[in-house]
Amino acid sequence: LGVALQRLRAARALARREASDLFPDVDGFIDTDSTFGSGPNRTSIAWGIDAAYQVDLWGQIQSRVEAERLRAEATHADYHAVALSLAAEVARTWFSLIEAHAQLALLDEQIETNRTGLKAQELRFGRGFVRSADVLRQRQLVESTLEQAVVAKARIEVLEHQLAVLLGQLPQAASYDPGAELPALPPLPDAGLPSELLMRRPDVRRDYLAFLAADRDLESAVSAQYPRLSLTGSLINVAEDPENLFRDWFVSIGSQLIAPLLDGGQRRAEVDRTTAVVRQRFDEYGQTMLNAFREVEDNLARERYQIERIERLNAQVSLAQLASDQLVKQYLIGDASYLDVLSATQSQQRLQREALSARLESILIRIGLYLALAGDFDARPQ
């Protein structure tokens, strides 16, 4: 974001520099000439003011100025785009960190449940009710959930580092407490009309302004083929001794008309180049508009199907819980094998974790939708 801000300041300074060509250049000068020899020493002093001004006959200078101003506005829009992307990335990382803590809490519960099951199997094995293989399978399940907990802890630490860097801080001392409860999604925002979307999106504004700037460059390249008129003026005082320093004044006024005759096709080639750039910027603007519409439609569709997926996952979790409870009862009375119980437990715990990940994905999709709609984000660059 800081880099984008400096690009904006540089673009605005460049626009001011181009605008200075609309005004005369005025320079002050002092010229001394001393002669030493067999005769008397002589020293003359000339000082005064020189002024030069190029008349903007065909609007070439004005076109250059407008091009740079439009590019500065495009850089401003790009600054807003960077700010929006940064805000979205911070939000994605924050909610991913919440989900990682929720996954770790869920895994702790599953580890405790599996350890309780292991103790029960070891007691049954000690009484000769089950085989050693059933105990080993239960121990494997405990180790599997412990391994998943290690992955979750590593993910938490990495996300903390990522969030610290996004906030411009050192990752070594990053530590956050976001909680372990993902928020519920608010209602869907109003996508509005397509024309409103194009007005909100800073990347669309950026490419549109870049297209307009290229068009002004073309105007400048065309007018560069026409004659140029320059005006000059000087106010000079010449004296050979300090007593006559302000006595003799000379005023000089001149003009110069320059018309290009032969340049090896340089100006024509520049017109062709800027014409191609205008068409390129127009195509880029059109592609950005299409991408803006696609991103909104994609995220709306993804959220619609993600809601349905979460409903299906929640139904699977409920059914898996019922199946696991029934298989445990049947196992205790000898009507089911322990492999069936173990498979049902693994499926239930996997679905619980998957349902939690699906809730995070729905939040990330909503963040993508907000970013696609762009909104009115005022970054207030200074």
Disulfide bonds with the S-S distance in Angstrom:
none
